Amino acid sequence: MRILSGIQPSGALHIGNYFGMMRPCLELQKKGQAYLFIADYHALTQQPDPAELRARVLDVALDFLACGLDPEKAIFFRQSDIPEVTELTWILNCQTPVGLLERCHSYKDKISQGLTPNHGLFSYPVLMASDILIYKSTLVPVGKDQKQHLEVTRDIAIRFNNRYGKILTVPKEMIQENVAVVPGVDGEKMSKSYDNTIEIFDEEKALRKKVMKIVTDSTPVENPKDPDTCNVFALYKLFASDTETSDLRDRYLAGGMGYGEAKQALFEQCWEFFRPMREKREELSKNLDGVEDILVTGARKARKTAAETMAEVKTAVGL
């Protein structure tokens, strides 16, 4: 079983990234051959500052390694270190109907928001298909909101195989049903787009400040409170044990506790939860050459598979 997942270097990773994408990805190391990559080609659709993009790629690498990615178990690499992926993208572009891309929800959503699209944004699903198909991935973990892009990948692979023979592996989806939806400080889904995030590796003072900004209702201190509608409690239970979660729930229902106390309890849980990861990240940051070696080694392994796929594809299409 070969499993593939990628993450864009779009800024500092936050709690939502960790529980929604990172931790499930790290679990894949135990379930099969995992290909995990930093999607820096995809990030170019937003035309980021070059120096900032390079810094973000390094930050993502540090974050993943600090949070438990094991380069002995997973193949971890930069997307841009695999030139074969863009070569396959052109070949697949020539097999992909324009109408298929025009129907993609993410593209239509950005158009409706008034964004002036570039061609990279329009053909993003084809590059994503290449990422998946070039490694002959069998399983791709996706959230429900990403399911359509995988369906596009499957459609492209089937079209190619129908024309040229069964060369590309048609992947199956691994829908992540139980992945936590993590609320941001405003109660909406935690997202950089909403500027409502709590970063994993914030300094202590900055982390406390963001936790204390979490939106709550105006229930008086002495009154009982509903933990199931409280953003603070929703975040707390991501970190706490069952016993700790039950105890805090009882305090909510009993009354006599202000939201400030609950926020302090959340801060302490969050700070301690990520402590070993912060220490590991600090250690890794002192040896950036070692981090680079991990990415280069991962790319070398990934390119071997990519080159084998491209040889088959090029022969099939007449190149």
Secondary structure, DSSP 4 states (H G I P E B T S, - for coil): -EEEEEE---SS-BHHHIIIIIHHHHHHTTTSEEEEEE-HHHHGGG---HHHHHHHHHHHHHHHHHTT--TTTEEEEEGGG-THHHHHHHHHHTTS-HHHHHT-HHHHHHHHTT----HHHHTHHHHHHHHHHTTT-SEEEE-GGGHHHHHHHHHHHHHHHHHH-S-S---EEEE-TT----B-TTSSBP-GGGT---BTT--HHHHHHHHHT-------TTS---GGG-HHHHHHHHHS-HHHHHHHHHHHHH----HHHHHHHHHHHHHHHTHHHHHHHHHHHT-HHHHHHHHHHHHHHHHHHHHHHHHHHHHHHT-
